[in-house]
């Protein structure tokens, strides 16, 4: 089959690799029909190379049709249409029972002290082959895939793999009061979808912060009040307070993470670590890794006293400096973590109907053949061509 493979820093290639096969009796094999490129994939493309091996198959936002089922799978049949969550979660352990699928005890990467395995996301999370491919082996066939109906276009459902539940969790964790206010820092796919969800759930004011004109324009078209970071780089908090009677918003959703703009020294350190030999680079990032905290500090500044910061942007630093004095003084609540995909699906599915209240069917800005993945990664990383969300079609 053809698959998108990591080969080095800023080097992904579409190669012919062996087809996946049933290994455990509860496995299924899915023929992928649509698969997304996520902002988290860019962390692999740019920063987390020491945790990857050449040939690793990327991607964690797939859907498709069941091609083969293991002998113990009872709820799916060949030909069923499914979306695959990015958490590799069993659905039956204690953590999954608490709705914490990203902490699944069956697939935790205990040797690295991390949570549940993730598809297509490095040694830190199990080095499980991903879904930017023609075929994909999926474990836990009875409990992990999300079965959806045939008929509607893939783009109605494909975001159940990551974008929708991740954005939904970020809003849930933000704990926005009824009719309250929220700032979303970063209007990439997750941030923009979080803004749409917050508005749908009744937030009276949603402020979106970004520096990419196309992202800002798209958010404004959905009713988001936008702040252009290029005009308020040092005064985002002041601008938010000016829009909220001097107080700040009830919550801030930080949807940027480790590669925020505005920290050139940190970016240089990340790049150096990415160029080191694998084992050395792993140790540097694992023990001394520092993320850009620009977006996080903006969130802490912009939220009102007694408010909530919901952290959904991915971080990987081991010694990140956190403004504890300010956070304690402002009496902030902080919630964070990988999305627990299966936990949120039942709440989201009723919205994926013909009314399309969240605008999922035209959410992608680019739909491209799988073979165009290398160029798509490059364009997405450079924030060019108006690319906000890309779907690949094998």
C-alpha positions as CSV (number, residue, x, y, z in Angstrom):
1,X,0.0,0.0,0.0
2,X,0.9,3.7,-0.2
3,X,1.5,5.6,3.0
4,X,2.9,8.9,4.3
5,X,6.2,8.2,6.1
6,X,8.5,10.3,8.2
7,X,12.0,10.4,6.9
8,X,13.6,13.3,8.8
9,X,13.0,16.9,9.9
10,X,10.7,18.5,7.3
11,X,10.9,15.4,5.2
12,X,7.8,13.3,4.7
13,X,7.4,11.0,1.7
14,X,4.7,8.8,0.2
15,X,6.1,5.3,-0.1
16,X,5.0,1.8,-0.8
17,X,5.0,-0.2,2.4
18,X,3.7,-3.6,3.5
19,X,-0.1,-3.9,3.9
20,X,-1.3,-4.2,7.5
21,X,-2.7,-7.5,8.6
22,X,-4.8,-8.9,11.4
23,X,-2.5,-9.6,14.4
24,X,-5.0,-9.9,17.3
25,X,-8.4,-11.6,16.9
26,X,-10.1,-8.4,17.8
27,X,-8.3,-6.3,15.1
28,X,-9.9,-4.9,12.0
29,X,-8.3,-3.6,8.8
30,X,-9.8,-0.4,7.3
31,X,-9.5,0.9,3.8
32,X,-9.0,4.6,4.3
33,X,-11.2,7.0,2.3
34,X,-10.3,10.3,4.0
35,X,-7.5,11.3,6.5
36,X,-6.6,14.7,7.8
37,X,-3.3,16.5,8.4
38,X,-3.4,17.9,12.0
39,X,-1.4,20.7,13.6
40,X,0.0,18.0,15.9
41,X,1.5,16.3,12.8
42,X,3.5,19.5,12.3
43,X,5.2,19.0,15.7
44,X,6.5,15.7,14.3
45,X,7.5,17.4,11.1
46,X,9.3,20.2,12.9
47,X,10.3,19.4,16.5
48,X,9.8,15.8,17.7
49,X,12.1,14.0,15.2
50,X,14.2,12.4,18.0
51,X,11.1,10.3,18.9
52,X,10.6,9.0,15.3
53,X,12.3,6.5,13.0
54,X,12.5,6.8,9.3
55,X,9.6,5.0,7.7
56,X,7.1,5.6,10.6
57,X,3.6,6.0,9.1
58,X,2.0,9.3,10.2
59,X,-1.6,10.4,10.6
60,X,-4.3,10.1,13.3
61,X,-7.5,11.5,11.7
62,X,-8.7,8.7,9.4
63,X,-12.0,7.2,8.4
64,X,-12.9,4.5,5.8
65,X,-14.6,1.2,5.2
66,X,-13.9,-2.1,7.0
67,X,-11.9,-4.4,4.7
68,X,-11.2,-7.3,7.1
69,X,-12.3,-8.3,10.6
70,X,-10.6,-10.5,13.1
71,X,-12.4,-13.7,14.2
72,X,-13.5,-12.3,17.6
73,X,-15.0,-9.1,16.2
74,X,-18.8,-9.2,16.6
75,X,-20.1,-5.6,16.1
76,X,-18.6,-4.8,12.7
77,X,-18.7,-6.4,9.3
78,X,-16.8,-6.0,6.1
79,X,-18.2,-3.0,4.3
80,X,-19.1,-1.0,7.5
81,X,-18.2,2.7,7.4
82,X,-16.1,3.8,10.5
83,X,-14.2,6.7,11.9
84,X,-11.1,5.9,13.9
85,X,-10.4,8.0,17.1
86,X,-6.8,9.0,17.5
87,X,-6.5,7.5,21.0
88,X,-5.7,3.8,20.9
89,X,-8.2,3.0,23.7
90,X,-9.6,-0.4,24.7
91,X,-12.9,1.0,26.0
92,X,-13.1,-1.6,28.8
93,X,-10.4,-0.7,31.4
94,X,-10.9,1.5,34.5
95,X,-9.7,4.7,32.9
96,X,-11.9,4.2,29.8
97,X,-14.8,3.6,32.2
98,X,-14.1,7.0,33.7
99,X,-14.3,8.6,30.2
100,X,-10.5,9.1,30.2
101,X,-9.7,7.3,27.0
102,X,-6.5,9.2,26.5
103,X,-5.3,7.5,29.7
104,X,-6.3,3.9,28.7
105,X,-4.6,1.5,31.0
106,X,-4.4,-1.2,28.3
107,X,-2.3,0.9,25.9
108,X,-0.4,3.3,28.2
109,X,3.2,3.6,27.2
110,X,4.5,2.7,30.6
111,X,8.2,2.5,29.6
112,X,8.0,6.2,28.8
113,X,5.6,7.2,31.5
114,X,3.0,8.5,29.1
115,X,-0.7,7.9,28.6
116,X,-2.6,5.9,26.0
117,X,-1.0,5.1,22.7
118,X,-1.9,7.3,19.8
119,X,-2.0,6.4,16.1
120,X,0.9,7.8,14.1
121,X,2.5,9.8,16.9
122,X,6.0,8.7,17.7
123,X,7.7,6.5,20.3
124,X,6.3,8.8,23.1
125,X,2.9,7.3,22.4
126,X,3.6,3.8,21.2
127,X,4.9,4.2,17.7
128,X,1.6,2.8,16.3
129,X,1.3,3.1,12.5
130,X,-1.0,5.9,11.5
131,X,-3.8,6.6,9.1
132,X,-2.3,8.6,6.3
133,X,-2.3,5.5,4.2
134,X,-4.4,3.3,2.0
135,X,-5.0,0.7,4.7
136,X,-4.8,0.7,8.5
137,X,-4.8,-1.9,11.2
138,X,-7.1,-0.9,14.1
139,X,-7.2,-2.8,17.4
140,X,-10.2,-3.2,19.6
141,X,-12.6,-3.6,16.7
142,X,-15.6,-3.9,18.9
143,X,-15.0,-0.9,21.1
144,X,-12.7,1.6,19.4
145,X,-14.1,2.4,15.9
146,X,-17.1,4.8,15.5
147,X,-19.6,3.3,13.1
148,X,-21.4,5.9,10.9
149,X,-24.0,5.6,8.2
150,X,-23.2,5.3,4.5
151,X,-24.4,8.2,2.3
152,X,-23.3,11.6,3.6
153,X,-19.9,12.8,2.5
154,X,-16.8,11.8,4.5
155,X,-16.3,15.4,5.7
156,X,-19.5,15.1,7.8
157,X,-17.9,12.5,10.0
158,X,-14.1,12.5,9.5
159,X,-13.6,15.2,12.2
160,X,-14.9,12.8,14.8
161,X,-11.4,11.3,14.8
162,X,-9.9,14.3,16.4
163,X,-11.0,17.9,15.6
164,X,-14.5,17.7,16.9
165,X,-13.9,15.9,20.2
166,X,-10.7,17.8,20.9
167,X,-12.5,21.1,20.3
168,X,-15.5,19.9,22.3
169,X,-13.3,18.9,25.3
170,X,-11.6,22.3,25.2
171,X,-14.9,24.0,25.6
172,X,-16.1,21.6,28.2
173,X,-12.9,22.1,30.2
174,X,-13.2,25.9,29.8
175,X,-16.2,25.8,32.0
176,X,-17.8,28.9,30.4
177,X,-20.7,30.1,32.5
178,X,-24.1,30.3,30.8
179,X,-24.0,33.3,28.5
180,X,-20.4,33.9,29.4
181,X,-17.3,34.9,27.5
182,X,-14.3,33.1,26.2
183,X,-11.1,33.9,24.3
184,X,-9.6,31.3,21.9
185,X,-5.8,31.7,21.4
186,X,-5.0,30.2,18.1
187,X,-7.5,29.9,15.2
188,X,-6.2,26.8,13.6
189,X,-8.6,23.9,13.0
190,X,-9.0,23.1,16.7
191,X,-9.2,26.7,17.9
192,X,-11.7,27.7,15.2
193,X,-13.9,24.7,15.8
194,X,-13.8,25.4,19.6
195,X,-15.0,28.9,18.8
196,X,-17.9,27.5,16.7
197,X,-18.8,25.1,19.5
198,X,-18.7,27.8,22.2
199,X,-21.0,30.0,20.1
200,X,-23.3,27.1,19.5
201,X,-23.5,26.4,23.2
202,X,-24.5,30.0,24.0
203,X,-21.4,32.0,24.8
204,X,-22.3,35.7,24.6
205,X,-18.8,36.7,23.3
206,X,-16.1,34.6,21.7
207,X,-12.8,36.4,21.0
208,X,-10.3,34.7,18.6
209,X,-6.6,35.6,18.6
210,X,-4.3,34.8,15.6
211,X,-2.0,36.4,13.1
212,X,-2.9,34.6,9.9
213,X,-5.3,36.8,7.9
214,X,-7.3,33.8,6.4
215,X,-7.9,32.3,9.8
216,X,-9.0,35.6,11.3
217,X,-11.4,36.2,8.3
218,X,-12.9,32.7,8.6
219,X,-13.5,33.1,12.3
220,X,-15.1,36.5,11.8
221,X,-17.5,35.0,9.3
222,X,-18.8,32.7,12.0
223,X,-19.4,35.5,14.5
224,X,-16.1,35.5,16.4
225,X,-14.7,38.9,17.5
226,X,-11.1,38.7,16.3
227,X,-7.8,40.2,17.5
228,X,-4.9,40.3,15.0
229,X,-1.8,39.4,16.9
230,X,0.4,41.4,14.5
231,X,-1.4,44.5,15.7
232,X,-1.5,43.7,19.4
233,X,1.5,41.5,19.9
234,X,2.3,42.8,23.4
235,X,-1.2,43.9,24.4
236,X,-3.6,41.0,23.7
237,X,-4.6,40.9,27.4
238,X,-5.3,44.6,27.3
239,X,-7.4,44.3,24.2
240,X,-9.4,41.4,25.7
241,X,-10.0,43.5,28.9
242,X,-11.1,46.4,26.8
243,X,-13.8,44.2,25.2
244,X,-14.9,42.9,28.6
245,X,-15.3,45.9,30.9
246,X,-11.7,45.7,32.1
247,X,-12.1,42.2,33.5
248,X,-11.0,39.7,31.0
249,X,-13.0,36.7,29.6
250,X,-14.5,34.1,31.9
251,X,-12.3,31.5,30.2
252,X,-9.4,31.2,27.7
253,X,-8.9,28.2,25.4
254,X,-5.2,27.9,24.5
255,X,-5.1,26.1,21.2
256,X,-1.5,26.8,20.1
257,X,0.9,24.8,22.2
258,X,4.6,24.2,22.0
259,X,5.5,26.1,18.8
260,X,3.9,29.5,19.5
261,X,5.3,32.5,17.8
262,X,7.4,35.0,19.7
263,X,10.1,32.9,21.3
264,X,13.1,32.7,18.9
265,X,15.5,31.3,21.5
266,X,13.2,28.4,22.3
267,X,12.6,27.7,18.7
268,X,16.3,27.6,18.0
269,X,16.8,25.2,20.9
270,X,14.0,22.9,19.6
271,X,15.6,23.0,16.2
272,X,19.1,22.1,17.6
273,X,17.5,19.1,19.5
274,X,15.9,18.0,16.3
275,X,19.2,17.8,14.5
276,X,21.0,15.8,17.2
277,X,21.5,12.0,16.9
278,X,18.4,10.2,17.9
279,X,19.3,9.0,21.4
280,X,20.9,12.3,22.3
281,X,18.0,14.3,21.0
282,X,15.6,12.2,23.0
283,X,17.5,12.9,26.2
284,X,17.7,16.6,25.5
285,X,14.0,16.9,24.8
286,X,12.9,14.5,27.5
287,X,15.0,16.2,30.3
288,X,15.7,19.7,29.2
289,X,13.0,20.4,26.5
290,X,11.4,23.8,26.8
291,X,8.3,24.9,24.9
292,X,7.5,28.4,23.7
293,X,5.2,29.6,26.5
294,X,4.0,32.7,24.5
295,X,0.4,31.4,24.0
296,X,0.1,30.0,27.5
297,X,1.2,33.3,29.0
298,X,-1.2,35.2,26.8
299,X,-4.0,32.9,28.1
300,X,-3.1,33.6,31.8
301,X,-3.0,37.3,31.1
302,X,-6.3,37.5,29.2
303,X,-8.5,35.4,31.5
304,X,-10.4,37.1,34.3
305,X,-9.6,36.6,38.0
306,X,-11.2,33.4,39.1
307,X,-11.5,32.2,35.5
308,X,-10.5,29.0,33.7
309,X,-7.7,28.3,31.3
310,X,-8.4,25.3,29.1
311,X,-5.1,24.0,27.5
312,X,-5.6,21.9,24.4
313,X,-2.5,22.9,22.4
314,X,0.1,20.1,22.6
315,X,3.1,20.7,24.8
316,X,6.2,18.5,25.1
317,X,8.7,20.4,27.3
318,X,10.1,18.9,30.5
319,X,11.0,22.2,32.3
320,X,8.6,24.8,30.9
321,X,8.6,28.0,33.0
322,X,5.0,28.6,34.3
323,X,3.9,32.0,35.8
324,X,2.8,30.4,39.1
325,X,2.7,33.7,41.0
326,X,0.2,35.2,38.5
327,X,-1.8,32.0,38.3
328,X,-2.1,31.8,42.1
329,X,-2.8,35.5,42.5
330,X,-5.6,35.4,39.9
331,X,-7.1,32.2,41.5
332,X,-7.2,30.4,38.1
333,X,-8.5,27.0,37.3
334,X,-6.3,25.1,34.8
335,X,-7.5,22.0,32.8
336,X,-5.6,20.2,30.1
337,X,-4.9,17.0,28.3
338,X,-5.2,14.9,25.2
339,X,-8.9,14.7,24.1
340,X,-10.8,11.6,25.3
341,X,-12.4,11.0,21.9
342,X,-14.9,8.3,22.6
343,X,-16.2,10.1,25.7
344,X,-17.6,13.0,23.6
345,X,-18.9,11.2,20.5
346,X,-22.5,10.7,21.8
347,X,-22.9,14.4,22.4
348,X,-21.4,15.4,19.0
349,X,-23.1,13.0,16.7
350,X,-26.6,14.5,16.8
351,X,-25.1,17.7,15.4
352,X,-23.8,16.0,12.3
353,X,-27.0,16.1,10.4
354,X,-28.2,17.9,7.3
355,X,-28.4,21.2,9.2
356,X,-24.6,21.1,9.7
357,X,-24.7,23.7,12.6
358,X,-21.0,23.5,13.1
359,X,-20.1,23.8,9.4
360,X,-18.1,20.6,9.1
361,X,-18.9,19.8,5.5
362,X,-17.0,22.8,4.2
363,X,-14.5,23.0,7.1
364,X,-11.6,21.7,5.0
365,X,-9.8,24.4,2.9
366,X,-7.9,21.8,0.8
367,X,-8.8,18.3,-0.3
368,X,-5.9,16.6,-2.0
369,X,-4.7,13.1,-3.1
370,X,-2.5,11.2,-0.7
371,X,0.4,11.5,-3.1
372,X,0.4,15.3,-2.5
373,X,1.1,14.9,1.2
374,X,4.7,16.1,1.1
375,X,3.7,19.4,-0.5
376,X,0.7,19.8,1.8
377,X,2.9,19.4,4.9
378,X,5.2,22.1,3.6
379,X,2.4,24.5,2.7
380,X,0.6,23.9,6.1
381,X,3.8,24.4,8.1
382,X,4.4,27.7,6.2
383,X,0.8,28.8,6.6
384,X,0.6,29.5,2.9
385,X,-2.2,29.3,0.2
386,X,-4.9,29.9,2.8
387,X,-4.4,26.3,4.1
388,X,-6.2,25.8,7.4
389,X,-7.4,22.2,7.2
390,X,-6.4,19.6,4.7
391,X,-8.0,16.2,4.0
392,X,-6.0,13.6,2.0
393,X,-7.8,11.1,-0.1
394,X,-5.9,7.8,-0.7
